[in-house]
């Protein structure tokens, strides 16, 4: 299969993850056999900040780093045709006019627990699942908004919702700062819990029942639509002045939606794992699965590019490892990840396999101590060394991934023959192999930068540089980034 595009060109992808962000240039030529190339221009940390009110994102600092990265990209490649932005989901900023009222809360902040109780008193989870198709996660946007509303009702200045005239998810906020246009891209909006699973429009009835102001939710756009062109002052700051207007194009702005675009799979026979801070494990479908069994298994139906459905389960992901490493470094140890994983691979004695999705692992802090606590509570031996902890984490993630693949296949009726693992986890050879072993299926690892690649491809298609179908886009990925194959080993 060829790309099918009408020409060749370069686009810029802003890819914001929960621990880091990057600006990447992508060049796509869909003619003939097709070519796809990416080059990282800037990479920067995305660290939360602890304020008196709770755990927040430093969106002001993040925006400055995005601007710096884009300016560098446009200096290096003046012919960029468009810009696309993707980010993690659920978190939002509240604006009055052009002004952000406060730094957005981090989804790991504890405040959402009160929001869960308030929402379920009005709309029980079983009803919510029928309306929005989402798995229960305590930080979904509707729970955060319920907590925000409750803070405002207390009259202590803790909530900004009553002062806001618009609400923008993170990727939409960056697009607004670039263009001045307020929109909500559908794949990301589908994670809020406030988008109808059938209509793919804002659920006005649910919004009213929850006492939320309908006026703050902006118009919805689909991946591939032009959001707007760079504001004049932004273009001047990037050093491109009044040259041709530079478009900002909506992509799959939920980072997993972009990542799934870049999974070089045959959806009818494959599962995917987008593995970074989180592990998103599932299959791509044409229609949602809203059965009682899917709800009980805590599977979600999130929006994908071209109206596809990402039927998946969230697994805690490499957060378990990265936050453990941060704790050891806080304790004064020097930890080099490659050496740690090599040592973990050399552990021969059995290690405890724990529940990777236990809620106690969600918040930042001393994860090794929490893992040891879980082991004590369940009568299991706790790991003793960092290498044993790392091996225990990898084994626990591999089991959770394998179980989610089995459940996704059973609940959706998909005959899964291969597992595609993309994102940063594709570099973790031990995790890839143990996932293959536990699932009893081959794992095809890569591409690592799947999210940015998916972002690039949706823009390239909108600009006429690539073919129309997801299959043709994935064919470009398979050629440019051949995956590494891990066969399952028994025993």
C-alpha positions in Angstrom: 0.0 0.0 0.0 1.4 3.4 -0.9 0.9 6.7 0.8 -1.2 8.3 -1.9 -0.4 11.9 -1.2 -0.2 14.7 -3.7 3.2 16.1 -2.7 5.7 16.4 0.0 6.1 18.8 2.9 7.1 19.5 6.5 4.9 20.1 9.6 5.7 20.8 13.2 4.3 18.6 16.0 4.0 19.8 19.6 3.7 16.7 21.8 3.1 17.3 25.5 3.3 14.3 27.8 2.8 14.2 31.5 6.5 14.2 32.2 8.1 15.9 29.2 7.3 17.8 26.1 8.9 18.0 22.7 8.7 19.8 19.4 9.3 17.6 16.3 9.6 18.3 12.6 8.0 15.7 10.4 8.5 15.5 6.6 6.0 13.3 4.7 5.9 12.4 1.0 3.0 10.2 0.2 3.9 9.8 -3.5 5.0 6.4 -4.7 6.3 4.1 -2.0 6.1 7.1 0.4 8.6 8.5 2.9 8.2 9.6 6.5 11.0 11.3 8.5 10.9 13.0 11.9 13.5 15.1 13.7 13.3 16.3 17.3 14.0 20.0 17.6 13.4 20.6 21.3 12.7 18.6 24.4 11.8 19.9 27.8 10.7 18.8 31.2 7.1 19.1 32.3 7.1 19.1 36.1 4.1 19.7 38.4 4.3 22.4 41.1 3.0 22.1 44.6 1.1 25.2 45.7 -1.0 26.0 48.8 -4.1 25.0 46.9 -2.7 21.6 45.7 -0.8 20.0 42.9 -0.8 22.1 39.7 0.7 22.1 36.2 3.1 25.0 35.3 1.2 25.8 32.1 2.7 29.2 31.9 6.2 27.9 31.9 5.2 25.0 29.6 3.8 27.5 27.1 7.0 29.5 27.1 9.0 26.3 26.4 6.6 25.4 23.5 7.0 28.8 22.0 10.8 28.5 22.2 10.7 25.1 20.6 8.4 26.3 17.8 10.6 29.3 17.1 13.6 27.1 16.8 11.7 24.7 14.5 10.7 27.6 12.2 14.3 28.9 12.1 15.5 25.5 11.1 12.7 24.8 8.6 11.0 28.0 7.3 8.8 26.0 5.0 6.7 24.4 7.7 3.1 24.0 6.4 1.3 23.8 9.7 1.5 23.1 13.5 -0.4 20.5 15.5 -0.6 20.1 19.3 -1.4 17.0 21.3 -1.2 16.5 25.1 -2.4 14.4 28.0 -6.1 14.3 28.6 -8.7 15.4 31.3 -6.9 18.5 32.7 -8.2 21.9 31.8 -7.6 25.6 32.2 -10.3 28.2 33.0 -10.2 31.5 31.2 -11.8 34.9 31.5 -11.2 36.7 28.2 -7.7 35.9 27.2 -6.5 35.5 30.8 -6.0 32.1 32.4 -7.5 32.4 35.9 -5.1 30.0 37.6 -2.6 27.3 36.9 -4.6 24.1 36.0 -4.8 21.4 38.6 -2.8 18.2 38.1 -5.0 15.1 37.7 -3.0 13.4 40.5 -4.2 16.1 43.0 -6.4 14.6 45.7 -9.3 17.0 45.3 -11.2 14.9 42.7 -12.3 12.4 45.3 -14.9 14.8 46.6 -16.0 15.3 43.0 -16.6 11.6 42.5 -19.1 11.4 45.3 -20.9 14.6 44.2 -21.3 13.4 40.6 -22.4 9.9 41.4 -25.1 11.3 43.8 -26.6 12.9 40.7 -25.7 10.4 38.0 -24.6 6.9 39.1 -21.7 5.3 37.3 -23.8 2.8 35.4 -25.8 5.7 33.9 -22.6 7.7 33.1 -21.2 4.6 31.3 -24.3 4.5 29.0 -24.0 8.2 28.3 -20.2 8.6 27.8 -18.7 5.1 27.6 -15.8 6.0 29.9 -14.1 3.7 32.4 -14.1 5.0 36.0 -11.1 7.1 36.7 -11.3 9.5 39.7 -9.7 12.3 37.8 -11.9 12.4 34.7 -12.8 16.0 33.9 -16.4 15.9 35.1 -15.2 14.8 38.6 -12.6 17.6 38.7 -15.2 20.1 37.6 -17.6 18.9 40.4 -14.8 19.5 42.9 -14.1 22.9 41.4 -17.8 23.8 41.6 -17.9 22.7 45.3 -14.8 24.8 46.1 -16.5 27.8 44.6 -19.7 27.2 46.5 -17.8 27.3 49.8 -17.1 31.0 49.1 -13.4 30.7 50.0 -12.0 31.7 46.6 -10.9 28.1 45.9 -12.9 27.7 42.7 -12.5 29.7 39.5 -15.4 28.1 37.6 -17.9 30.9 38.4 -15.5 33.5 37.0 -14.7 31.7 33.8 -16.1 32.3 30.3 -14.3 29.3 28.7 -12.8 26.0 29.6 -10.0 24.6 27.4 -8.2 21.2 27.7 -4.4 21.5 27.7 -3.8 21.0 23.9 -6.7 23.3 23.1 -5.3 25.9 25.4 -1.9 25.9 23.6 -3.8 26.1 20.3 -5.7 29.1 21.6 -2.6 30.8 22.7 -1.2 30.4 19.2 -4.3 31.3 17.3 -6.8 33.1 19.5 -9.5 30.5 18.6 -11.3 28.6 21.3 -12.2 25.0 20.3 -12.4 21.5 21.8 -11.0 18.7 19.7 -13.2 15.7 19.8 -10.7 12.9 20.8 -9.7 14.9 23.8 -13.2 16.1 24.6 -14.2 12.4 24.7 -12.1 12.0 27.9 -14.1 14.6 29.8 -17.1 12.4 30.5 -19.3 15.2 29.1 -19.4 14.1 25.5 -22.2 11.9 24.4 -21.0 8.5 23.2 -23.4 8.3 20.3 -23.9 12.0 19.4 -20.2 13.0 19.8 -21.5 16.3 21.0 -21.5 18.0 24.4 -24.1 16.3 26.6 -26.1 19.4 27.5 -28.5 17.5 29.7 -25.7 16.0 31.9 -23.9 19.3 32.0 -27.1 21.0 33.3 -27.8 18.3 35.9 -24.3 18.6 37.3 -24.8 22.3 37.7 -22.0 23.2 35.3 -22.1 26.3 33.1 -22.8 25.2 29.5 -21.4 28.5 28.1 -17.8 27.6 29.0 -17.6 24.6 26.7 -16.3 25.7 23.2 -17.3 24.4 19.8 -16.0 21.0 18.8 -13.7 20.2 15.9 -12.4 17.0 14.4 -8.8 16.0 13.6 -7.7 17.5 10.4 -9.7 20.7 10.7 -7.9 24.0 10.6 -8.3 25.7 14.0 -6.8 29.1 12.8 -3.6 30.8 11.8 -0.9 32.2 14.1 -1.8 35.5 15.8 0.3 38.3 14.4 2.2 38.9 17.6 2.9 35.2 17.9 4.2 35.0 14.4 6.4 38.1 15.0 7.8 36.4 18.2 8.7 33.4 16.1 10.5 35.5 13.7 8.4 34.8 10.7 6.6 38.2 10.5 4.0 38.5 7.8 5.0 35.6 5.5 2.2 33.2 4.5 -0.3 32.6 7.3 0.8 29.5 9.2 -2.1 27.2 10.1 -2.6 25.4 13.4 -4.4 22.1 12.5 -6.4 20.0 14.9 -4.8 16.5 15.3 -5.8 13.7 17.6 -5.1 16.1 20.4 -5.4 13.4 23.1 -1.9 12.0 22.9 -3.1 8.4 22.8 -5.4 9.2 19.9 -2.3 10.4 18.0 -0.3 7.4 19.1 -2.9 4.9 17.9 -2.7 6.6 14.4 0.9 5.6 14.3 0.5 2.0 15.4 1.4 0.0 12.2 -1.4 -2.6 12.8 -4.3 -4.4 11.2 -7.0 -3.4 13.7 -9.1 -6.6 13.1 -6.3 -8.8 14.5 -4.2 -6.7 16.8 -4.1 -5.1 20.2 -2.0 -2.0 21.1 -0.2 -0.8 24.1 0.7 2.9 24.2 3.2 2.8 27.0 4.7 5.8 28.6 3.7 7.4 32.0 0.5 5.4 31.5 -0.1 2.2 29.7 -3.2 2.3 27.5 -4.1 -1.2 26.4 -6.8 -2.0 23.9 -8.1 -2.4 20.4 -9.4 -0.1 17.7 -13.1 -0.5 16.9 -15.7 1.1 14.6 -18.3 1.3 17.4 -18.3 1.5 21.2 -18.8 -1.5 23.5 -21.3 -0.4 26.3 -22.1 -3.8 27.8 -22.4 -4.4 31.5 -19.3 -6.7 31.2 -17.3 -3.9 29.6 -18.3 -1.5 32.4 -17.4 -4.1 35.1 -14.0 -4.7 33.4 -13.4 -0.9 33.6 -12.9 -0.5 29.8 -13.3 2.9 28.2 -14.6 4.0 24.8 -12.6 7.1 23.9 -12.7 8.9 20.6 -10.2 8.1 17.9 -9.2 9.8 14.6 -11.7 9.3 11.8 -14.4 8.4 14.2 -12.8 5.2 15.4 -13.2 4.1 19.0 -10.2 3.4 21.3 -11.6 0.6 23.4 -9.0 0.3 26.2 -8.1 0.1 29.8 -5.7 2.5 31.6 -2.9 0.7 33.4 -0.6 2.7 35.7 2.3 2.4 33.3 6.0 3.4 33.6 5.0 6.0 36.2 5.6 3.1 38.7 9.2 2.9 37.6 10.0 6.6 37.0 8.5 7.7 40.4 10.4 4.9 42.2 13.6 6.2 40.6 12.8 9.7 41.7 12.3 8.5 45.3 15.7 6.7 45.3 17.3 9.9 44.0 15.6 11.9 46.7 17.1 9.4 49.1 20.6 10.3 47.8 21.1 7.3 45.4 22.4 7.7 41.9 20.2 5.7 39.5 21.0 5.1 35.8 17.9 3.6 34.2 19.6 1.4 31.6 21.8 -0.1 34.3 18.8 -0.6 36.6 16.9 -2.5 33.9 19.9 -4.6 33.1 20.2 -5.5 36.8 16.4 -6.2 36.8 16.8 -8.6 33.9 19.5 -10.5 35.8 17.2 -11.1 38.8 16.6 -14.9 38.8 14.7 -15.4 42.1 10.9 -15.0 41.9 9.6 -11.5 42.7 6.2 -10.5 43.9 3.7 -9.5 41.2 1.5 -6.8 42.6 -1.7 -5.0 41.4 -0.3 -2.3 39.2 -3.6 -0.5 39.2 -4.0 -0.2 43.0 -5.1 3.4 43.6 -2.4 3.9 46.3 0.1 4.2 43.4 -1.6 7.2 41.8 -0.2 10.1 43.8 3.4 11.2 43.7 5.7 10.1 46.6 7.5 7.1 48.0 6.3 4.4 45.6 8.8 1.7 46.8 7.4 2.1 50.3 3.8 1.8 48.9 4.8 -1.4 46.9 6.3 -2.9 50.1 3.1 -1.9 51.9 1.0 -3.7 49.3 3.2 -6.8 49.7 2.9 -6.9 53.5 -0.9 -6.5 53.3 -1.1 -9.4 50.8 1.3 -11.7 52.7 3.9 -11.5 49.9 7.7 -10.8 50.3 8.6 -7.2 49.4 11.5 -6.5 47.0 14.7 -5.7 48.8 16.9 -3.9 46.2 16.2 -1.4 43.5 16.9 -4.2 40.9 14.3 -6.4 42.6 11.8 -3.5 42.8 12.3 -2.8 39.1 11.8 -6.5 38.2 8.7 -6.6 40.3 7.3 -3.5 38.6 8.1 -4.9 35.1 6.5 -8.2 35.9 3.4 -6.5 37.4 3.0 -4.3 34.4 3.5 -7.2 32.0 0.8 -9.2 33.8 -1.6 -6.1 33.8 -0.9 -5.6 30.1 -1.5 -9.2 29.2 -4.7 -9.4 31.2 -6.0 -6.2 29.5 -5.3 -7.6 26.1 -7.2 -10.8 26.9 -10.1 -8.7 28.3 -10.2 -6.4 25.3 -10.3 -9.3 22.9 -13.1 -11.1 24.8 -15.2 -8.0 25.3 -14.9 -6.7 21.8 -14.8 -10.0 19.8 -11.5 -9.1 18.3 -9.3 -12.1 17.4 -6.0 -10.7 18.6 -2.9 -12.3 17.0 -0.3 -9.7 17.7 0.3 -6.9 20.3 1.8 -3.6 19.1 3.7 -1.7 21.9 4.5 1.9 21.1 5.9 4.8 23.0 8.8 5.0 25.4 8.0 1.5 26.7 9.1 0.1 23.3 12.7 0.8 24.5 12.3 -1.4 27.6 13.3 -4.8 26.2 12.5 -6.6 29.4 9.0 -5.2 29.5 8.4 -6.1 25.9 9.6 -9.7 26.3 7.8 -10.3 29.5 4.6 -8.9 28.0 5.0 -11.3 25.1 5.7 -14.2 27.5 2.7 -13.5 29.7 0.3 -12.9 26.9 1.5 -15.8 24.8 1.5 -13.5 21.8 4.2 -11.8 19.7 4.9 -8.2 20.7 5.9 -5.8 17.9 7.7 -2.8 19.6 7.9 0.6 18.1 7.8 3.3 17.0 9.0 5.1 20.2 7.7 8.5 19.1 4.3 7.2 18.1 2.4 10.2 19.4 4.4 12.8 17.6 4.3 10.6 14.4 0.5 10.4 14.6 0.3 14.1 15.1 2.5 14.7 12.0 0.5 12.2 9.9 -2.9 13.8 10.5 -1.4 17.2 9.6 0.3 15.8 6.6 -3.0 14.3 5.4 -4.8 17.7 5.9 -2.1 19.4 3.8 -2.3 16.8 1.0 1.1 15.2 1.7 -0.4 11.8 2.6 -3.2 9.5 1.6 -6.7 9.6 3.1 -7.1 6.4 5.0 -5.6 5.4 8.3 -4.3 2.3 6.6 -2.2 4.3 4.2 -0.8 6.4 7.0 0.1 3.3 9.0 1.8 1.8 5.9 4.1 4.8 5.9 4.9 4.1 9.6 5.6 0.4 9.0 8.1 1.3 6.3 9.8 4.1 8.1 10.0 2.5 11.5 10.0 -1.3 11.3 9.1 -2.7 14.6 11.2 -5.1 16.7 9.5 -8.5 17.2 9.5 -10.3 20.6 8.3 -13.9 20.4 6.8 -15.4 23.6 8.9 -17.8 25.5 7.2 -20.5 27.6 8.1 -21.0 31.2 
